[in-house]
Each structure stands twice: as structure tokens, then as C-alpha cells.
Amino acid sequence: MNARSIAKSALLLGLFAAVGTALLAFVFDLTEERIIEQQRRAVLRAVNQVIPSELYDNDPFVDQIVLTDVPELGGNGPFRVFRGRSEGQPVAVAIEAIAPDGYSGDIAMMIGILTNGEISGVRVTSHRETPGLGDRIDRNKSDWISSFDGLSLANTNDSEWAVKRDGGQFDQFTGATITPRAVVQAVHRALVWVNDNQDRLYLTDANTQP
């Protein structure tokens, strides 16, 4: 192959590389916006399960912060906090938390807490608890998780934040006490932490780590 042929081949390879790069960039730009929108919709679905959508008029996906090293939430994180506001005023947070001591490991949750300290909803977002026993924490399996709705530190004594077997007010599951015990304790810890950190949660700029 002579020098002219080599130069021509190199030119063609460079052209193909440039076109390929441009196509990849175009596809990335085209799909990135869709991926972000899908993520936003998924978050809003989860948030709306723990905070009624009629309570806020902002976009909690945009108005979020990330927490790390908060053991009260079940670990090092990161834990996302989605903030609901109405006419610019705080109304609630939907905060991620983990019960690290479930029967089969971590139980991930999202907890909705109003500014008056009341729980507006709790949902388990992932778990590996035993089907037919511990999986009753899942709202699709039973309404047990709804027993947190409306509770607060003001209307529920510390001793009541336990399953009935431990002297509290929450039902345990037949053959599976460890799972509901872990969830109750995790929700209580998160509620106490949120109550003590209102300013940190609501006054921190969005998309930062306070």
C-alpha cells in the first residue's frame, strides 16, 4: 500500500470516527432528557404515596437534598429528601430511610412527614423479607404500613413506638415479629431526627449535601 492509499484510509477512518462520535452525542442528548423525565415521574409517584399531591405545588424532584452520615436514617446514605412546598412555604418532606435490622437484611423506605410533625405516609420501597410472613410490610400485601399515618411524637409516646409484643401499639405478624419491629423502630428514629432538624431540611439549597 502506497502513501496515498494509507492517507486515504486514515482519512476515511477519521471521518467514520467523527460521524460515530457525533451520532453518539446526538443519541445521548436525545435520551438524557427522557431519562431524567422518567426518573422525575418515578420519584413523584413514590412521593405522592407518602405526601398527598394536593398539599404541594412545587416539583419535589427538583427541590431535593442529599444526606450522608445520618445514622438515625439507618446508615451512611446517601439518603434523598424530597421537599414539598405550597406557595413557597414548606409543607412536608418525603425522606428515604433504612431499617438495617430486618429479618433478611435492609428494608428501604420512604417516609412522608408534615411540618407539624405528623406522618403523612410510609412505604417500603425494597426488601427481601420472607414471602407470606415478613412481606406484609409491603402495601401491596397488607395495609399494616398505613398504621403510621397521622402519628407524631406529640400524639404517640416513646413506649408506644414498638410492636405489641414489646409493649407498643403496633401489630406484629404471626411468625414474623422481627420485620415489623425493625420497621417501627426505623420510622421512629427517622421521625425524631426530622423533628430535630427542620431547619437543616428545609433551608438548605436544593441539590446539595447539608
N, C-alpha and C positions, 0 to 999 in steps of 0.2 A: 504494500500500500504506500503510495507516494504522499508527500507532504500535503498536497492539495486535498487528497481524499481524507486524510487524517483531520485536517482543519474543518472540512465539510461535516464529517461525522461528529466532531466536537461541537460544532455549531448546532447541529440537529439535536444532540443530547442536551445542550444548554437550553434550547428552545422548548423541548419537551419538559425539562425540569421547571422552567419558568411557568409554562402553561399549567403543569400539575400543581405547583405551589399556588398559583392564582385560583385554580379550581378549589383546592382545599380551603383556602382563605374564604372564598365565596360561600362554600357549604357551611363552614364554621359560623360565619356571620349570619347565615340564613337560619341555622338551627339553634344558635346560642339564645336568641330571643325567645324561641319556642320553649327551650328547656327551662329558662328562667320563669316563663309564664306557667309552665306545668308545675314547677316547684312551688310557685306562689299559690296556685289553686289547691295543691295538696296540703300546704300549710293552712290555708284558710278553712279547708274542710275540717282539719283537726282542731283548729282554734274554735270554730263555730260549734263544735261538740262540747266545749267546756265554757265558752262565753257566748251567750245569745247574740246573734249578729245585730239585732236592733239596738244593742247598747252602745255600739261604737260606729263612728263614721270615717275612721282613717283606714289605712292599709297596714295591719299588724306585721305583714311580711317585710315591709319597708321599715316600719318602726320597731325594730328588734335590736336587742343587745345580746352579747355572748358572755357567759360567766365561766370562769375556771377556778379551780381550787376552792370549791364551796362544799365541804364535806357534808353539810346539812342537806344537800341535794342528792347525796348518795355517791360522791366520788369527785374526781378531779375535773370532770367535764370533758369537752365543753358542753354547757347547757344553754340552750337558746331561750330567750324571754321575749315573747311577742306581746306588745303593749297595745291595749285598746283605749282609744280616746274619743270623746264626744265634744265637738266644737273646741278642740284643743285641750280639753281637760281630761286628766286620767280617769278611767273608769274601772279598768281591770288589767290583769296580766294573765297570760297563758304561759306557764313556766314548765320546762322539762325537768324531770327528776327521775331518780332510780331507787328502787328498793333492792339493795345489793344482796339481801339475805333471803331471797325466795327459795323454795324447795329445790328448784332446778337452776338456780342462778339469778342473774339480774332480771328485774322486772322494770321495764321502761314505762314512764307515764307522762301525761301532760295534765297539769292541774290548773284550773281557772280560779283565780282569786280576785274578788272585787276590792275596791279601795276601802270599803267599810270592814274588810277582814273576813267576809263570808266566802265560802267555797261555792263557786257557780257551777262547777262540774269537774269530774275526774275521769280520765280514760286511760286504759292500759294500751300502749302503742306497740309493745313487743314483749314476749315472754316465752318460756319453754316449760311452763308448768304442766302437770300431768292431765291429759285429756280425761274429762269426766269427773275430775276432782278439783285440782287447783285452777283449772282453766275457767272456772266460774267468775273469776275477776274480769274476764272479757265481757264487755257489754252485749256482745252477740250471743253469749251463753246464758247470762242471767242479768238481773237488774241490781245485783248486790253493789256494784260500784256506785250506783246512784244514792246509796245511803249517806254519802258525804255531802250531798247537795244541801246548801243552806247552813252548814255547820261553820262555826268560828271558834276562836279561842274564848270569846265572850260568852257564848251560849253552851259550851261544852268543856267541862273540867278536864284537867290533865289526866286524871284517873280514868276518865271515860274513853280516852283515846286508846282503846285496846279491845281485843275480842272478848266475848263474854266469858270464855274460859279463864281469862286473865283478870276478870273483874270489870271489864269495859262494857261498852254498849253495842259493839259490832258483832254480828253473827259470824261464827266460824263455819267452815264447811265440814261435813261428815267425812272423816278420814283424811282431812287436809287442813289442819289448823295453821301450819307454818306459812302457807301462802297468804291468807288474809291478814295474819299477824304482821307479816313483812310490809304489806301494802298500807295498813293502818298506821304503822309506825313511820313509814316514809312520808305519807301525806301530812302527818302531824309535824314532823321535823321541817318539811318544806313550808308549811303554814306559819310556823313560828319564825322561820328565817325571813320570809316575805314580810311578816308583820314588823320585824325589827329593821328592815332595810328598804322601806318605802322610797326614801329619797334616792338611794342608790339605783333603784329600779326605774323610777320614773323621770329623774332629772338628767340621767346620763345620755349623751348624744347617741343617736341610732348608729348601729353597725360598729360599735366599739366594745372594748372589754373593760368594764369599770373596775 
